[in-house]
């Protein structure tokens, strides 16, 4: 809840763009990189459908953040 409505709008726009790109590899977001000290809280094989996982997040966030996303969409984003 600490994100501003503008931040939410930009975040959702980036996620929408990734979901619209059918070549985007969502599974890479779940891979641990032990050389870079980047690990996931769960085993990457536990996510059967990475694209579906993010599609669900997109759908749910659109519901929860509907008012904020609408407010930001009415503004001129070039002035941010």
C-alpha positions as a Python dict, from the first residue, in 0.01 Angstrom:
ca = {
    (1, 'X'): (0, 0, 0),
    (2, 'X'): (308, 226, 6),
    (3, 'X'): (306, 278, -373),
    (4, 'X'): (162, 601, -507),
    (5, 'X'): (-121, 583, -759),
    (6, 'X'): (122, 693, -1030),
    (7, 'X'): (371, 424, -937),
    (8, 'X'): (92, 166, -950),
    (9, 'X'): (-10, 287, -1294),
    (10, 'X'): (345, 263, -1431),
    (11, 'X'): (396, -79, -1272),
    (12, 'X'): (73, -210, -1424),
    (13, 'X'): (162, -64, -1763),
    (14, 'X'): (495, -247, -1759),
    (15, 'X'): (325, -572, -1659),
    (16, 'X'): (63, -527, -1932),
    (17, 'X'): (337, -473, -2191),
    (18, 'X'): (514, -790, -2076),
    (19, 'X'): (189, -989, -2089),
    (20, 'X'): (115, -855, -2437),
    (21, 'X'): (458, -973, -2554),
    (22, 'X'): (404, -1344, -2620),
    (23, 'X'): (780, -1399, -2637),
    (24, 'X'): (841, -1260, -2286),
    (25, 'X'): (988, -1533, -2062),
    (26, 'X'): (820, -1502, -1724),
    (27, 'X'): (996, -1812, -1591),
    (28, 'X'): (1323, -1618, -1566),
    (29, 'X'): (1165, -1414, -1285),
    (30, 'X'): (1162, -1726, -1066),
    (31, 'X'): (1518, -1842, -1119),
    (32, 'X'): (1766, -1811, -837),
    (33, 'X'): (2112, -1675, -911),
    (34, 'X'): (2343, -1794, -637),
    (35, 'X'): (2640, -1607, -787),
    (36, 'X'): (2452, -1277, -748),
    (37, 'X'): (2294, -1365, -412),
    (38, 'X'): (1947, -1355, -564),
    (39, 'X'): (1728, -1639, -443),
    (40, 'X'): (1357, -1703, -450),
    (41, 'X'): (1150, -1784, -143),
    (42, 'X'): (1033, -2103, -313),
    (43, 'X'): (1164, -2352, -564),
    (44, 'X'): (1122, -2222, -920),
    (45, 'X'): (967, -2555, -1024),
    (46, 'X'): (669, -2486, -796),
    (47, 'X'): (531, -2232, -1047),
    (48, 'X'): (368, -2444, -1317),
    (49, 'X'): (255, -2150, -1533),
    (50, 'X'): (470, -1838, -1484),
    (51, 'X'): (274, -1633, -1739),
    (52, 'X'): (-52, -1732, -1574),
    (53, 'X'): (91, -1637, -1234),
    (54, 'X'): (159, -1282, -1355),
    (55, 'X'): (-169, -1266, -1547),
    (56, 'X'): (-349, -1339, -1220),
    (57, 'X'): (-152, -1066, -1044),
    (58, 'X'): (-244, -824, -1323),
    (59, 'X'): (-613, -915, -1301),
    (60, 'X'): (-627, -888, -921),
    (61, 'X'): (-426, -565, -904),
    (62, 'X'): (-657, -409, -1162),
    (63, 'X'): (-950, -488, -935),
    (64, 'X'): (-788, -366, -613),
    (65, 'X'): (-621, -57, -764),
    (66, 'X'): (-905, 33, -1002),
    (67, 'X'): (-963, 384, -862),
    (68, 'X'): (-591, 468, -851),
    (69, 'X'): (-534, 340, -1205),
    (70, 'X'): (-830, 540, -1331),
    (71, 'X'): (-706, 855, -1157),
    (72, 'X'): (-357, 819, -1308),
    (73, 'X'): (-494, 742, -1655),
    (74, 'X'): (-671, 1076, -1659),
    (75, 'X'): (-348, 1267, -1599),
    (76, 'X'): (-85, 1369, -1851),
    (77, 'X'): (188, 1114, -1778),
    (78, 'X'): (448, 1327, -1958),
    (79, 'X'): (432, 1574, -1666),
    (80, 'X'): (534, 1313, -1408),
}
